Amino acid sequence: MGEENNEKFAKAYEMASNTNQQFPPDILLHFYALYKRATEKNGFYIPPSSNGDLRGAFKMNALVQVKELSKDEAERRYIELVEKHIGKIAD
């Protein structure tokens, strides 16, 4: 992605981090997985394991669903998700 899109991704992350909106767990997991995929430096992100941790299992499942996306595609989809659920990102 170009520098302009990197800036848009950073703005999207800031909006998502600072919103007071409440989202269903599936939307939160989608935000989480796309962000992790877009920002992971060394390939596929694997969250720390906690035996019997249901939350960790859901996170891992969300990450598996986006593992085939390129980092650029994950950034693009993250931006789209923010615009769909939070609001338009100023250019």
C-alpha atoms as an extended CHARMM CRD file, in Angstrom:
* protein
*
        91  EXT
         1         1  MET       CA              0.0000000000        0.0000000000        0.0000000000  PROA      1               0.0000000000
         2         2  GLY       CA              1.0900000000        3.5320000000       -0.5660000000  PROA      2               0.0000000000
         3         3  GLU       CA              1.9040000000        6.0460000000        2.1220000000  PROA      3               0.0000000000
         4         4  GLU       CA             -1.5450000000        7.6390000000        1.7240000000  PROA      4               0.0000000000
         5         5  ASN       CA             -3.2460000000        4.3240000000        2.4950000000  PROA      5               0.0000000000
         6         6  ASN       CA             -0.9200000000        3.7220000000        5.4510000000  PROA      6               0.0000000000
         7         7  GLU       CA             -2.0330000000        7.0760000000        6.8510000000  PROA      7               0.0000000000
         8         8  LYS       CA             -5.6700000000        6.1420000000        6.2760000000  PROA      8               0.0000000000
         9         9  PHE       CA             -5.1010000000        2.8320000000        8.0800000000  PROA      9               0.0000000000
        10        10  ALA       CA             -3.5110000000        4.6940000000       11.0110000000  PROA      10              0.0000000000
        11        11  LYS       CA             -6.5070000000        7.0530000000       11.1470000000  PROA      11              0.0000000000
        12        12  ALA       CA             -8.8850000000        4.0770000000       10.9950000000  PROA      12              0.0000000000
        13        13  TYR       CA             -7.0660000000        2.4340000000       13.9020000000  PROA      13              0.0000000000
        14        14  GLU       CA             -7.2330000000        5.6520000000       15.9090000000  PROA      14              0.0000000000
        15        15  MET       CA            -10.9810000000        5.9350000000       15.2520000000  PROA      15              0.0000000000
        16        16  ALA       CA            -11.5690000000        2.3110000000       16.2380000000  PROA      16              0.0000000000
        17        17  SER       CA             -9.4510000000        2.6710000000       19.3730000000  PROA      17              0.0000000000
        18        18  ASN       CA            -11.2330000000        5.8080000000       20.5290000000  PROA      18              0.0000000000
        19        19  THR       CA            -14.8490000000        5.0050000000       19.7390000000  PROA      19              0.0000000000
        20        20  ASN       CA            -17.3630000000        4.6470000000       22.5340000000  PROA      20              0.0000000000
        21        21  GLN       CA            -19.5820000000        2.4430000000       20.3980000000  PROA      21              0.0000000000
        22        22  GLN       CA            -20.3040000000       -1.0620000000       21.6110000000  PROA      22              0.0000000000
        23        23  PHE       CA            -20.0090000000       -3.8590000000       19.0400000000  PROA      23              0.0000000000
        24        24  PRO       CA            -21.0960000000       -7.4930000000       19.0520000000  PROA      24              0.0000000000
        25        25  PRO       CA            -18.2670000000       -9.9600000000       19.7100000000  PROA      25              0.0000000000
        26        26  ASP       CA            -18.1080000000      -11.1160000000       16.0790000000  PROA      26              0.0000000000
        27        27  ILE       CA            -17.4460000000       -7.5600000000       14.8560000000  PROA      27              0.0000000000
        28        28  LEU       CA            -14.8080000000       -7.0170000000       17.5560000000  PROA      28              0.0000000000
        29        29  LEU       CA            -13.0820000000      -10.2400000000       16.5160000000  PROA      29              0.0000000000
        30        30  HSD       CA            -13.1110000000       -9.1050000000       12.9000000000  PROA      30              0.0000000000
        31        31  PHE       CA            -11.4790000000       -5.8010000000       13.8770000000  PROA      31              0.0000000000
        32        32  TYR       CA             -8.9200000000       -7.7170000000       15.9270000000  PROA      32              0.0000000000
        33        33  ALA       CA             -8.0320000000      -10.2520000000       13.2370000000  PROA      33              0.0000000000
        34        34  LEU       CA             -7.7370000000       -7.7140000000       10.4170000000  PROA      34              0.0000000000
        35        35  TYR       CA             -5.5940000000       -5.4050000000       12.5450000000  PROA      35              0.0000000000
        36        36  LYS       CA             -3.2790000000       -8.2230000000       13.6170000000  PROA      36              0.0000000000
        37        37  ARG       CA             -2.9630000000       -9.4810000000       10.0290000000  PROA      37              0.0000000000
        38        38  ALA       CA             -2.2470000000       -5.9720000000        8.7280000000  PROA      38              0.0000000000
        39        39  THR       CA              0.3840000000       -5.1960000000       11.3570000000  PROA      39              0.0000000000
        40        40  GLU       CA              2.1600000000       -8.4980000000       11.9780000000  PROA      40              0.0000000000
        41        41  LYS       CA              5.7990000000       -8.1320000000       10.9810000000  PROA      41              0.0000000000
        42        42  ASN       CA              6.8700000000      -11.7740000000       10.8870000000  PROA      42              0.0000000000
        43        43  GLY       CA              4.0340000000      -13.5460000000        9.1050000000  PROA      43              0.0000000000
        44        44  PHE       CA              1.0390000000      -15.1200000000       10.7960000000  PROA      44              0.0000000000
        45        45  TYR       CA              0.2540000000      -13.8510000000       14.3060000000  PROA      45              0.0000000000
        46        46  ILE       CA             -0.4410000000      -16.5250000000       16.9240000000  PROA      46              0.0000000000
        47        47  PRO       CA             -1.8940000000      -15.2770000000       20.2060000000  PROA      47              0.0000000000
        48        48  PRO       CA             -0.4440000000      -16.5760000000       23.4650000000  PROA      48              0.0000000000
        49        49  SER       CA             -2.1000000000      -19.8410000000       24.4100000000  PROA      49              0.0000000000
        50        50  SER       CA             -4.1390000000      -20.3010000000       27.5390000000  PROA      50              0.0000000000
        51        51  ASN       CA             -5.3380000000      -23.8480000000       28.0060000000  PROA      51              0.0000000000
        52        52  GLY       CA             -9.1140000000      -23.9420000000       28.0090000000  PROA      52              0.0000000000
        53        53  ASP       CA             -9.3870000000      -20.2120000000       27.2470000000  PROA      53              0.0000000000
        54        54  LEU       CA            -12.5180000000      -19.7590000000       25.1530000000  PROA      54              0.0000000000
        55        55  ARG       CA            -11.6410000000      -16.1540000000       24.2790000000  PROA      55              0.0000000000
        56        56  GLY       CA             -8.2700000000      -17.3040000000       22.9280000000  PROA      56              0.0000000000
        57        57  ALA       CA             -9.9790000000      -19.9590000000       20.8310000000  PROA      57              0.0000000000
        58        58  PHE       CA            -12.2830000000      -17.3630000000       19.2800000000  PROA      58              0.0000000000
        59        59  LYS       CA             -9.3200000000      -15.0770000000       18.5520000000  PROA      59              0.0000000000
        60        60  MET       CA             -7.4120000000      -17.9160000000       16.9250000000  PROA      60              0.0000000000
        61        61  ASN       CA            -10.4260000000      -18.7940000000       14.7900000000  PROA      61              0.0000000000
        62        62  ALA       CA            -10.7530000000      -15.1720000000       13.6570000000  PROA      62              0.0000000000
        63        63  LEU       CA             -7.0510000000      -15.0670000000       12.7660000000  PROA      63              0.0000000000
        64        64  VAL       CA             -7.2960000000      -18.2950000000       10.7780000000  PROA      64              0.0000000000
        65        65  GLN       CA            -10.1230000000      -16.7460000000        8.7450000000  PROA      65              0.0000000000
        66        66  VAL       CA             -7.8800000000      -13.8700000000        7.5810000000  PROA      66              0.0000000000
        67        67  LYS       CA             -4.5490000000      -15.6880000000        7.2780000000  PROA      67              0.0000000000
        68        68  GLU       CA             -4.7280000000      -15.8620000000        3.4760000000  PROA      68              0.0000000000
        69        69  LEU       CA             -5.0910000000      -12.0870000000        3.1480000000  PROA      69              0.0000000000
        70        70  SER       CA             -2.0770000000      -10.0210000000        2.2490000000  PROA      70              0.0000000000
        71        71  LYS       CA             -1.1610000000       -7.2710000000        4.6790000000  PROA      71              0.0000000000
        72        72  ASP       CA             -2.3670000000       -4.7010000000        2.1440000000  PROA      72              0.0000000000
        73        73  GLU       CA             -5.7100000000       -6.4630000000        1.7550000000  PROA      73              0.0000000000
        74        74  ALA       CA             -6.0990000000       -6.7090000000        5.5340000000  PROA      74              0.0000000000
        75        75  GLU       CA             -5.4180000000       -2.9550000000        5.8200000000  PROA      75              0.0000000000
        76        76  ARG       CA             -7.9720000000       -2.2150000000        3.1100000000  PROA      76              0.0000000000
        77        77  ARG       CA            -10.6190000000       -4.3980000000        4.7620000000  PROA      77              0.0000000000
        78        78  TYR       CA             -9.8860000000       -2.9020000000        8.1810000000  PROA      78              0.0000000000
        79        79  ILE       CA            -10.4480000000        0.5790000000        6.7420000000  PROA      79              0.0000000000
        80        80  GLU       CA            -13.7210000000       -0.5990000000        5.1610000000  PROA      80              0.0000000000
        81        81  LEU       CA            -14.8540000000       -2.1280000000        8.4650000000  PROA      81              0.0000000000
        82        82  VAL       CA            -14.1660000000        1.1110000000       10.3340000000  PROA      82              0.0000000000
        83        83  GLU       CA            -16.0390000000        3.1450000000        7.7240000000  PROA      83              0.0000000000
        84        84  LYS       CA            -18.9820000000        0.7270000000        7.8190000000  PROA      84              0.0000000000
        85        85  HSD       CA            -19.3470000000        0.6320000000       11.6060000000  PROA      85              0.0000000000
        86        86  ILE       CA            -17.7910000000        3.8630000000       12.9170000000  PROA      86              0.0000000000
        87        87  GLY       CA            -17.7280000000        6.4790000000       10.1750000000  PROA      87              0.0000000000
        88        88  LYS       CA            -15.9700000000        7.8960000000        7.1580000000  PROA      88              0.0000000000
        89        89  ILE       CA            -12.2480000000        8.4140000000        7.5180000000  PROA      89              0.0000000000
        90        90  ALA       CA            -11.1220000000       11.9190000000        6.6010000000  PROA      90              0.0000000000
        91        91  ASP       CA             -8.5170000000       12.0250000000        3.8410000000  PROA      91              0.0000000000
